Amino acid sequence: MSAPAPRIRRGTAADVDGVLAFWVRAGAHPSHTDTVRDVTRIVTVPHAVLFVAVDERDSIVGSVIATFDGWRGNVYRMAVDPEWRRQGLARRLAAAAEEWLRAAGAVRLSALVEGDSEVAPVFWEAVGFELYEGMRRYSKNV
């Protein structure tokens, strides 16, 4: 008998440490904002949401962040545990983020994708996103 499909729910402050550990386990590139303070902010502000996928033991096996700035919806930190990849979990997480963003009023979405990932561009195109070559992203850690 196979394990039941992970359940997707909103992340809470109680999930913050587990999410940070999960990102390391899932091989996500470390980020300047991978801190307890920054992830806690995501789960407490009204314009952002952290969705987590949890297995039958309530262990985090997937995550995605969605934010709405009043103009555009943004999707960040899509990650799926290696044992759960290629089973539709990332699609379910993307759908949860999109549903939340649509309800928030977003009519255009963008996904921030790690530049050296071979699978991420294929995934995002498979769920309806198009690569926009006309813009570069500049960032600054403050």
Secondary structure, DSSP 8 states (H G I E B T S, - for coil): ------EEEE--GGGHHHHHHHHHHTT----TT-SHHHHHHHHHSTTEEEEEEE-TT--EEEEEEEEE-SS-EEEEEEEE-GGGTTTTHHHHHHHHHHHHHHHHT-S-EEE---TT-SHHHHHHHHTT----TT--------
